[in-house]
Amino acid sequence: MIDKLNIVKQRFDEVSDLIIQPDIISDQSKYVKLTKEYKDLKDLMDKREEYLELTNNIAEAEEIIADGSDAEMLEMAKMQMEEAKEGLPKLEEDIKLMLIPKDPEDAKDVVVEIRAGTGGDEASIFAGDLFRMYTKYCEGKGWKTNVIDLSEGTSGGYKEIQFEVSGANVYGTLKFEAGVHRVQRVPQTETQGRVHTSAATVMVLPEAEDFDVQIDPKDVRIDFFCSSGPGGQSVNTTYSAVRLTHIPTGLIAQCQDQKSQHKNKDKAFRVLRSRLYDLELAKKQEEDAAKRNSQVSSGDRSAKIRTYNYPQGRVTDHRIGLTLYDLSNIIDGDIQKIIDELSFVENTEKLREASEIF
């Protein structure tokens, strides 16, 4: 373990030197990547210090116990050894997990898209419930959310809504939410009290930087149109809304939430970059899933991942067979326990795959 940590320290010292070099600072792409690597390595270096302290404590205690001449010191040494040995296994597991190469996407901000699926008006209402669930969750995490574009449902909720989320480790947390979410309940429009099943699709796109995806302006058709929905006097009077069409792929991104055409255009380009980036990422995830047979990162965007059953107050995540009878709190934004379980399964898989290197 210490040999591997010493190799990491060499890289940490190297990165520490690189991030203060003028040529690195002037290259935005390299600088962002290296400062991110520095932060990750610094966390490992802190764990390395803890590890060295515990192993040194054990070695000192063993020397005192072997000497055995001072009864008072002997008792303290035994306590020190017991305490150090108790903390060592957990610390070693933490370090093993940190030594596994991180997914570079995990630190990125995201664009979340929620679309009503089967179920008509009820699906739109459910899409609105999911949007509220995620915004409440993000608020609790101290993350910032910002709506990009939306299409309201005829009886409430949304046919489709897109929003940005920015904060720490956003994609690494919300990536587990991508897939088809089902709801089983009596719709507001149902007069006979029958339970219906409706669905909504959630996509979580890592927000791409300029240097992640290069878009040739000649490949993009730009259309301007009047905004719709709430927004004051500028709605339906100025061509501030922007729609981008990426001709080679047919991907479309639009934004109409800002009164400024320029701001809407910038946002739409961010969404387009993220969608193009996600195309490549989806291919990679499918390849990884085929190799790893992962339960939680299958790369299948059409997979049914979770059911919200209102009559029984039950939420079931089908990927890991997790069932919680806490629907009211979960739909109110308390989804951390589900994300923790999914993260645990993924990390366990990673540790199992990497076990031969330790």
C-alpha positions in Angstrom: 0.0 0.0 0.0 2.7 2.5 1.0 4.6 1.8 -2.3 1.6 2.8 -4.3 1.0 5.9 -2.2 4.6 6.9 -2.7 4.2 6.6 -6.5 1.1 8.9 -6.1 3.1 11.4 -4.1 5.7 11.6 -6.9 2.8 12.5 -9.3 1.4 15.0 -6.7 4.8 16.8 -6.5 5.0 16.9 -10.3 1.5 18.3 -10.7 2.1 20.8 -7.8 5.0 22.1 -9.9 3.2 22.1 -13.2 0.2 24.2 -12.1 2.3 27.2 -11.3 4.1 27.2 -14.7 3.1 30.1 -17.0 2.7 28.0 -20.1 0.2 25.7 -18.2 -1.7 28.6 -16.7 -2.1 30.1 -20.2 -3.5 26.8 -21.6 -7.0 26.7 -20.2 -7.6 23.1 -21.1 -4.4 21.8 -19.5 -4.8 24.0 -16.5 -8.4 22.9 -15.7 -7.4 19.2 -16.0 -4.3 19.6 -13.8 -6.0 21.6 -11.1 -8.7 18.9 -10.9 -6.0 16.2 -10.7 -4.2 18.3 -8.0 -7.4 18.4 -5.9 -7.9 14.6 -6.2 -4.3 13.9 -5.4 -4.3 16.2 -2.4 -7.2 14.2 -0.9 -5.1 11.1 -1.4 -2.0 12.8 0.2 -4.1 13.6 3.3 -5.1 9.9 3.5 -1.4 9.0 3.0 -0.5 11.1 6.1 -3.2 9.4 8.1 -1.9 6.0 7.0 1.7 6.8 7.8 0.6 8.1 11.3 -1.3 4.9 12.1 1.4 2.6 10.8 4.1 4.6 12.8 1.9 4.4 15.9 1.7 0.6 15.5 5.5 0.3 15.0 6.2 2.5 18.1 3.8 0.5 20.2 5.3 -2.8 19.1 8.8 -1.5 20.2 7.5 -0.4 23.7 5.7 -3.7 24.2 8.7 -5.7 23.1 10.9 -3.7 25.6 8.3 -4.1 28.4 10.4 -2.3 31.1 7.9 0.5 31.8 4.5 -0.8 33.0 2.8 2.6 32.5 4.2 3.0 29.0 3.3 -0.6 28.2 -0.4 0.0 29.0 -0.4 3.2 26.9 1.3 1.4 24.0 -1.3 -1.4 24.1 -4.1 1.2 23.9 -2.3 3.0 21.0 -1.8 -0.2 19.1 -5.5 -1.3 19.6 -6.7 2.1 18.4 -4.5 2.2 15.4 -5.3 -1.4 14.3 -9.0 -0.6 14.7 -8.8 2.4 12.3 -6.5 0.8 9.8 -8.9 -1.5 7.8 -11.4 1.3 7.1 -8.6 3.7 6.1 -7.1 1.0 3.8 -10.5 0.5 2.1 -10.9 4.3 1.6 -7.4 4.5 0.1 -8.1 1.5 -2.2 -11.2 3.2 -3.5 -9.4 6.5 -4.0 -6.6 4.8 -5.9 -9.0 3.5 -8.5 -8.9 5.9 -11.4 -11.9 8.3 -11.2 -14.3 8.8 -14.0 -13.3 12.3 -15.4 -16.9 13.1 -16.1 -17.9 12.9 -12.4 -16.8 16.4 -11.5 -18.7 18.0 -14.4 -21.9 20.1 -14.1 -24.9 18.6 -15.9 -27.9 19.4 -18.1 -30.9 17.3 -17.0 -33.7 16.6 -19.5 -37.1 15.2 -18.2 -39.6 14.1 -20.9 -43.1 12.9 -20.3 -43.5 9.4 -21.8 -46.5 7.0 -21.9 -49.5 8.2 -19.9 -50.7 11.4 -21.6 -51.5 14.2 -19.1 -50.6 12.1 -16.1 -47.1 11.5 -17.6 -46.6 15.3 -17.9 -47.7 15.8 -14.3 -45.3 13.1 -13.2 -42.5 14.8 -15.2 -43.3 17.9 -13.1 -43.1 15.9 -9.9 -39.6 14.6 -10.9 -38.5 18.1 -11.7 -39.6 19.3 -8.3 -37.9 16.3 -6.7 -34.6 17.0 -8.3 -34.7 20.8 -7.7 -35.4 20.1 -4.0 -32.6 17.6 -3.8 -30.2 20.0 -5.5 -31.2 22.8 -3.2 -30.4 20.6 -0.2 -26.9 19.9 -1.7 -26.3 23.6 -2.2 -26.2 23.2 -6.0 -27.5 25.8 -8.3 -30.3 25.0 -10.8 -31.3 27.0 -13.9 -34.1 26.2 -16.3 -33.0 26.3 -20.0 -36.2 25.3 -21.8 -39.6 23.9 -21.1 -42.9 22.8 -22.7 -45.8 22.8 -20.3 -48.4 20.0 -20.1 -52.0 20.7 -20.8 -53.1 19.6 -17.3 -50.0 20.7 -15.4 -46.4 19.5 -15.2 -44.2 19.4 -18.3 -44.1 17.6 -21.6 -40.4 18.4 -21.5 -38.1 20.4 -19.3 -34.4 21.0 -19.4 -32.3 22.5 -16.6 -28.7 23.0 -15.7 -27.2 21.9 -12.4 -23.9 23.3 -11.2 -21.9 22.4 -8.1 -19.4 19.9 -6.7 -19.4 16.3 -8.3 -22.8 16.8 -9.9 -22.5 14.3 -12.7 -20.9 11.7 -10.4 -24.0 12.0 -8.2 -26.9 12.5 -10.7 -25.7 10.1 -13.4 -27.6 7.3 -11.6 -30.9 9.0 -12.3 -30.7 8.5 -16.1 -33.3 6.2 -17.4 -37.1 5.6 -17.4 -39.0 6.4 -14.2 -42.5 4.8 -13.8 -45.3 6.0 -11.6 -48.3 3.9 -10.5 -51.2 5.9 -9.0 -54.7 7.1 -9.5 -54.5 10.1 -12.0 -56.2 13.4 -11.1 -58.2 13.0 -14.3 -59.4 9.4 -13.4 -63.0 9.4 -12.2 -63.3 5.7 -11.3 -60.3 5.5 -9.0 -58.3 3.1 -11.1 -54.5 2.9 -10.7 -52.6 3.9 -14.0 -49.0 3.4 -14.9 -47.3 6.4 -16.5 -43.6 7.1 -17.3 -41.1 9.8 -17.8 -37.6 9.7 -19.2 -34.6 11.4 -17.4 -31.4 12.2 -19.2 -28.3 13.5 -17.4 -25.8 15.0 -19.8 -22.3 16.0 -18.5 -21.9 19.7 -19.4 -19.1 19.8 -22.0 -16.5 22.6 -22.0 -15.4 24.3 -25.2 -12.3 22.2 -25.3 -14.2 18.9 -24.9 -16.3 19.4 -28.1 -15.3 21.5 -31.1 -18.4 22.5 -33.1 -17.8 23.8 -36.6 -20.2 26.8 -37.1 -20.8 25.7 -40.7 -22.5 22.5 -39.2 -25.1 24.4 -37.2 -28.3 26.0 -38.5 -29.5 28.8 -36.2 -33.2 29.7 -36.1 -34.7 32.6 -34.0 -38.3 32.6 -32.9 -40.6 34.3 -30.4 -40.6 32.9 -26.8 -43.7 31.3 -25.4 -45.0 31.0 -21.9 -44.4 33.3 -18.9 -41.9 36.1 -19.4 -43.5 39.5 -19.6 -43.9 41.9 -22.5 -41.0 40.5 -24.5 -42.9 37.2 -25.0 -44.3 36.7 -28.6 -43.0 40.1 -29.6 -39.2 39.7 -29.9 -37.3 36.9 -31.6 -35.2 36.1 -28.6 -35.6 32.3 -28.5 -32.9 30.3 -30.3 -33.0 26.9 -31.9 -29.8 25.2 -33.0 -29.8 22.2 -35.4 -26.5 20.2 -35.7 -26.7 19.1 -39.3 -24.4 16.1 -39.3 -26.2 14.4 -36.3 -29.7 16.0 -36.5 -29.4 17.0 -32.8 -31.5 20.0 -31.8 -30.9 22.3 -28.8 -33.0 25.4 -28.0 -33.3 28.0 -25.3 -36.0 30.6 -24.6 -35.8 31.4 -20.9 -33.7 34.5 -21.3 -35.0 37.8 -22.8 -31.6 38.3 -24.5 -31.1 36.5 -27.8 -27.4 36.4 -27.2 -27.8 34.7 -23.8 -30.2 32.2 -25.2 -27.8 31.4 -28.0 -25.0 30.8 -25.5 -27.1 28.5 -23.4 -28.3 26.6 -26.5 -24.7 26.0 -27.6 -23.9 24.7 -24.1 -26.8 22.2 -24.4 -25.7 21.2 -28.0 -22.1 20.6 -26.9 -23.4 18.5 -24.0 -25.6 16.4 -26.3 -22.7 15.8 -28.7 -20.4 14.9 -25.8 -23.1 12.6 -24.4 -23.3 10.7 -27.7 -19.6 9.7 -27.4 -19.9 9.1 -23.7 -22.9 6.7 -24.3 -20.8 4.6 -26.7 -18.0 4.4 -24.2 -20.5 3.4 -21.4 -21.9 0.7 -23.5 -18.4 -0.7 -24.2 -17.6 -0.5 -20.5 -20.9 -2.1 -19.5 -20.2 -5.0 -21.9 -16.8 -5.5 -20.2 -18.0 -5.0 -16.6 -21.6 -6.3 -16.7 -22.3 -3.4 -14.4 -25.7 -3.3 -12.6 -25.9 0.5 -12.3 -24.1 1.8 -15.4 -25.5 -0.2 -18.2 -25.4 2.6 -20.8 -28.9 1.6 -21.8 -30.8 5.0 -21.8 -34.2 3.3 -22.4 -34.0 1.0 -19.4 -36.7 1.1 -16.7 -34.8 2.0 -13.6 -37.3 3.0 -10.9 -41.0 2.7 -10.0 -42.9 5.1 -7.7 -46.0 3.2 -6.4 -48.4 5.6 -4.6 -51.0 3.1 -3.3 -48.3 1.3 -1.4 -46.1 4.3 -0.6 -43.2 2.4 -2.2 -40.2 3.3 -4.4 -38.3 0.4 -6.1 -35.0 0.8 -7.9 -35.0 -2.2 -10.2 -31.2 -2.1 -10.9 -30.2 -3.2 -7.4 -33.6 -4.5 -6.1 -33.8 -1.7 -3.5 -37.3 -1.1 -2.2 -38.1 1.8 0.3 -41.5 2.5 1.8 -40.8 6.2 2.0 -42.4 7.6 -1.2 -43.6 11.0 0.3 -40.1 12.0 1.4 -38.4 10.6 -1.7 -40.7 12.5 -4.1 -40.0 15.6 -1.9 -36.3 15.4 -2.7 -34.9 12.9 -0.2 -33.2 10.7 -2.8 -29.8 10.6 -1.1 -30.3 7.1 0.4 -31.0 5.7 -3.1 -28.0 7.4 -4.6 -25.8 6.1 -1.8 -26.9 2.5 -2.4 -26.3 2.8 -6.1 -22.8 4.4 -5.5 -22.0 1.6 -3.0 -22.8 -1.1 -5.6 -20.8 0.7 -8.3 -17.8 1.2 -5.9 -18.0 -2.4 -4.8 -17.8 -3.5 -8.5 -14.8 -1.2 -9.1 -13.0 -2.6 -6.0 -13.6 -6.1 -7.1 -12.2 -5.4 -10.6 -9.2 -3.6 -9.1 -8.5 -6.1 -6.3 -5.6 -7.7 -8.2 -3.6 -4.5 -8.1 -3.5 -4.3 -4.3 
